[in-house]
Amino acid sequence: MPSTPLIEAVVMRDQLLSALREAARLSAPELPGVAEVATLARVSEAEVREHLGPAENFPALLSHASPAHETRERIIASAARVFARKGFQKASLDEIAADAGMTKGAIYWHFRNKNDLLFAMLDCRLQRDTAPLMGDLHTLIREGGDPLTALTRMFQAGLHRCTDDPDWGHLYLECLSLSRNDGVREKLSAFYDRIWAMSGGFSQELQAHGLTHDGIDPKDAAVFWAALFDGLVLAWLIKGDEVDFDRLLPAIFRMLWRGIAPAAPTDNDKIHAPEIHHDA
């Protein structure tokens, strides 16, 4: 089966983690930067930031650099391939083990069941898709510019990272459809907690630098942004190319930015009643 963006993303992240570990070995006792990892992996610095985030993330990523962690990443990469090919419900751990070249027992050493494996993959994807956001925000803060245009483009880039890979969108939708299962619902709730925490922190940064209204509760903003993102992805999964993000998002963000209340009438718009003169 041809490779998909979902598979390529997991494989790329695994390769970049290996490059990060090698760069750390070469630069010890100093930590490597994005440029060193990019050079070793023979990719652009932008690709390193997209998959691993900024250099500030490197200590946490390196703390997991162990053979066990490498095996875990390998299993997740195989799960991405098998889930993309067969869907979550039809895929089996036996097939994932075969793809990874290991026994099913090795998978159980790292994951309790197929649900755990799915959510580990979701976490990897969440980290990959959200890693560029804070860097983009700091660029906006540093360079200035129109916040409406910049926020529209950031949201637009996030949607494209998700929807450029149809397998990922369908897997996520399949995961949501399993929410009647108590175990899945509990994990989905924890997954959303992480999304809301990330989005809430982003909203606080916007407020702190005067880019949005400071009277908005960041928790409320976090739920709103997540709901808007999920709703647009769901519409795209159902309607396909009819949902044109490049056309829709500027219009949606203008509505959000300006509000949907009717504009207050100007003096020129007001209809004045004729004056009535009373005889003395």
Contacts in CASP RR format, 6 or more apart in sequence:
PFRMAT RR
TARGET T0000
AUTHOR 0000-0000-0000
METHOD contacts of the structure
MODEL  1
MPSTPLIEAVVMRDQLLSALREAARLSAPELPGVAEVATLARVSEAEVRE
HLGPAENFPALLSHASPAHETRERIIASAARVFARKGFQKASLDEIAADA
GMTKGAIYWHFRNKNDLLFAMLDCRLQRDTAPLMGDLHTLIREGGDPLTA
LTRMFQAGLHRCTDDPDWGHLYLECLSLSRNDGVREKLSAFYDRIWAMSG
GFSQELQAHGLTHDGIDPKDAAVFWAALFDGLVLAWLIKGDEVDFDRLLP
AIFRMLWRGIAPAAPTDNDKIHAPEIHHDA
1 81 0 8 1.000
1 84 0 8 1.000
1 85 0 8 1.000
3 11 0 8 1.000
4 84 0 8 1.000
4 165 0 8 1.000
4 166 0 8 1.000
4 167 0 8 1.000
5 164 0 8 1.000
5 165 0 8 1.000
5 167 0 8 1.000
5 168 0 8 1.000
6 80 0 8 1.000
6 84 0 8 1.000
6 125 0 8 1.000
6 165 0 8 1.000
6 167 0 8 1.000
6 168 0 8 1.000
6 171 0 8 1.000
7 77 0 8 1.000
7 80 0 8 1.000
7 81 0 8 1.000
7 84 0 8 1.000
7 167 0 8 1.000
9 51 0 8 1.000
9 80 0 8 1.000
9 125 0 8 1.000
9 128 0 8 1.000
9 165 0 8 1.000
10 76 0 8 1.000
10 77 0 8 1.000
10 80 0 8 1.000
10 121 0 8 1.000
10 124 0 8 1.000
11 77 0 8 1.000
12 43 0 8 1.000
12 47 0 8 1.000
12 51 0 8 1.000
13 51 0 8 1.000
13 52 0 8 1.000
13 73 0 8 1.000
13 124 0 8 1.000
13 128 0 8 1.000
14 73 0 8 1.000
14 74 0 8 1.000
14 77 0 8 1.000
15 41 0 8 1.000
16 37 0 8 1.000
16 41 0 8 1.000
16 43 0 8 1.000
16 47 0 8 1.000
16 48 0 8 1.000
16 51 0 8 1.000
16 52 0 8 1.000
17 52 0 8 1.000
17 61 0 8 1.000
17 65 0 8 1.000
17 73 0 8 1.000
18 70 0 8 1.000
19 37 0 8 1.000
19 40 0 8 1.000
19 41 0 8 1.000
20 32 0 8 1.000
20 37 0 8 1.000
20 52 0 8 1.000
20 58 0 8 1.000
20 61 0 8 1.000
20 62 0 8 1.000
20 65 0 8 1.000
21 62 0 8 1.000
21 65 0 8 1.000
22 40 0 8 1.000
23 32 0 8 1.000
23 33 0 8 1.000
23 36 0 8 1.000
23 37 0 8 1.000
23 40 0 8 1.000
24 31 0 8 1.000
24 32 0 8 1.000
24 58 0 8 1.000
24 62 0 8 1.000
24 65 0 8 1.000
26 32 0 8 1.000
26 36 0 8 1.000
27 36 0 8 1.000
31 55 0 8 1.000
31 58 0 8 1.000
31 59 0 8 1.000
31 62 0 8 1.000
32 55 0 8 1.000
32 58 0 8 1.000
33 55 0 8 1.000
33 58 0 8 1.000
34 45 0 8 1.000
34 48 0 8 1.000
34 49 0 8 1.000
34 54 0 8 1.000
34 55 0 8 1.000
35 45 0 8 1.000
37 48 0 8 1.000
37 52 0 8 1.000
38 44 0 8 1.000
38 45 0 8 1.000
38 47 0 8 1.000
38 48 0 8 1.000
41 47 0 8 1.000
41 48 0 8 1.000
49 131 0 8 1.000
49 132 0 8 1.000
49 135 0 8 1.000
50 128 0 8 1.000
50 131 0 8 1.000
50 132 0 8 1.000
51 128 0 8 1.000
51 131 0 8 1.000
52 58 0 8 1.000
52 61 0 8 1.000
52 131 0 8 1.000
53 127 0 8 1.000
53 131 0 8 1.000
53 132 0 8 1.000
54 131 0 8 1.000
54 134 0 8 1.000
54 135 0 8 1.000
57 131 0 8 1.000
68 110 0 8 1.000
71 102 0 8 1.000
71 106 0 8 1.000
71 110 0 8 1.000
72 110 0 8 1.000
72 120 0 8 1.000
74 100 0 8 1.000
74 102 0 8 1.000
75 96 0 8 1.000
75 100 0 8 1.000
75 102 0 8 1.000
75 106 0 8 1.000
75 107 0 8 1.000
75 110 0 8 1.000
75 111 0 8 1.000
75 117 0 8 1.000
76 117 0 8 1.000
76 120 0 8 1.000
76 121 0 8 1.000
76 124 0 8 1.000
77 100 0 8 1.000
78 96 0 8 1.000
78 97 0 8 1.000
78 99 0 8 1.000
78 100 0 8 1.000
78 101 0 8 1.000
79 91 0 8 1.000
79 96 0 8 1.000
79 117 0 8 1.000
79 118 0 8 1.000
79 120 0 8 1.000
79 121 0 8 1.000
80 121 0 8 1.000
81 99 0 8 1.000
82 91 0 8 1.000
82 95 0 8 1.000
82 96 0 8 1.000
82 99 0 8 1.000
83 91 0 8 1.000
83 118 0 8 1.000
83 121 0 8 1.000
83 167 0 8 1.000
83 171 0 8 1.000
84 167 0 8 1.000
84 171 0 8 1.000
85 91 0 8 1.000
86 95 0 8 1.000
87 170 0 8 1.000
87 171 0 8 1.000
87 174 0 8 1.000
88 114 0 8 1.000
88 118 0 8 1.000
88 171 0 8 1.000
88 174 0 8 1.000
88 175 0 8 1.000
88 178 0 8 1.000
89 174 0 8 1.000
91 114 0 8 1.000
92 114 0 8 1.000
93 104 0 8 1.000
93 107 0 8 1.000
93 108 0 8 1.000
93 113 0 8 1.000
93 114 0 8 1.000
93 117 0 8 1.000
94 104 0 8 1.000
96 107 0 8 1.000
96 117 0 8 1.000
97 103 0 8 1.000
97 104 0 8 1.000
97 105 0 8 1.000
97 106 0 8 1.000
97 107 0 8 1.000
100 106 0 8 1.000
100 107 0 8 1.000
107 117 0 8 1.000
111 117 0 8 1.000
111 120 0 8 1.000
115 181 0 8 1.000
115 183 0 8 1.000
115 184 0 8 1.000
115 187 0 8 1.000
116 187 0 8 1.000
118 171 0 8 1.000
118 175 0 8 1.000
119 187 0 8 1.000
119 191 0 8 1.000
122 172 0 8 1.000
122 175 0 8 1.000
122 191 0 8 1.000
123 191 0 8 1.000
123 194 0 8 1.000
125 168 0 8 1.000
126 191 0 8 1.000
126 194 0 8 1.000
126 195 0 8 1.000
128 161 0 8 1.000
129 158 0 8 1.000
129 161 0 8 1.000
129 162 0 8 1.000
130 198 0 8 1.000
132 157 0 8 1.000
133 154 0 8 1.000
133 198 0 8 1.000
133 202 0 8 1.000
134 202 0 8 1.000
134 205 0 8 1.000
136 150 0 8 1.000
136 154 0 8 1.000
136 157 0 8 1.000
137 154 0 8 1.000
137 202 0 8 1.000
137 205 0 8 1.000
137 206 0 8 1.000
140 147 0 8 1.000
140 150 0 8 1.000
140 211 0 8 1.000
141 205 0 8 1.000
141 209 0 8 1.000
141 211 0 8 1.000
147 206 0 8 1.000
147 211 0 8 1.000
147 212 0 8 1.000
148 253 0 8 1.000
148 254 0 8 1.000
148 257 0 8 1.000
151 206 0 8 1.000
151 211 0 8 1.000
151 253 0 8 1.000
152 249 0 8 1.000
152 250 0 8 1.000
152 253 0 8 1.000
155 229 0 8 1.000
155 249 0 8 1.000
155 253 0 8 1.000
156 245 0 8 1.000
156 246 0 8 1.000
156 249 0 8 1.000
158 229 0 8 1.000
159 229 0 8 1.000
159 232 0 8 1.000
159 233 0 8 1.000
159 236 0 8 1.000
159 245 0 8 1.000
159 249 0 8 1.000
160 245 0 8 1.000
162 168 0 8 1.000
162 169 0 8 1.000
162 172 0 8 1.000
162 233 0 8 1.000
163 169 0 8 1.000
163 233 0 8 1.000
163 236 0 8 1.000
163 245 0 8 1.000
169 233 0 8 1.000
169 237 0 8 1.000
170 237 0 8 1.000
172 233 0 8 1.000
173 234 0 8 1.000
173 237 0 8 1.000
175 184 0 8 1.000
175 188 0 8 1.000
176 188 0 8 1.000
178 184 0 8 1.000
179 185 0 8 1.000
179 188 0 8 1.000
192 226 0 8 1.000
195 222 0 8 1.000
195 226 0 8 1.000
196 219 0 8 1.000
196 222 0 8 1.000
196 223 0 8 1.000
196 226 0 8 1.000
197 222 0 8 1.000
198 222 0 8 1.000
199 221 0 8 1.000
199 222 0 8 1.000
199 225 0 8 1.000
199 226 0 8 1.000
200 218 0 8 1.000
200 219 0 8 1.000
200 221 0 8 1.000
200 222 0 8 1.000
201 218 0 8 1.000
201 222 0 8 1.000
202 225 0 8 1.000
203 212 0 8 1.000
203 216 0 8 1.000
203 218 0 8 1.000
203 221 0 8 1.000
203 222 0 8 1.000
203 225 0 8 1.000
204 218 0 8 1.000
206 212 0 8 1.000
207 213 0 8 1.000
207 214 0 8 1.000
207 215 0 8 1.000
207 216 0 8 1.000
207 218 0 8 1.000
212 221 0 8 1.000
228 252 0 8 1.000
232 243 0 8 1.000
232 245 0 8 1.000
232 248 0 8 1.000
235 243 0 8 1.000
236 243 0 8 1.000
236 245 0 8 1.000
END
